């Protein structure tokens, strides 16, 4: 099983931010964004992020009722 360190996720995140800020989001960068999400899901940050997104979705759902 291959494991990726947090530093790989940080590097991909930094590259993604740079490409988005420079308005150069092309197919290669979209693949980079997908890889960033894939690697991020394998870190310990995945659970808090998922919890935050669940709370955000619940809040938005309650606002529309």
Buried (B, 14 or more C-beta within 10 A) or exposed (E): EEEBEEEBBBEBBEBBEEBEEEEEBEEEBEEBBEBBEEBBEBBEEEEEEEEEEEEEEEEEEEEEE
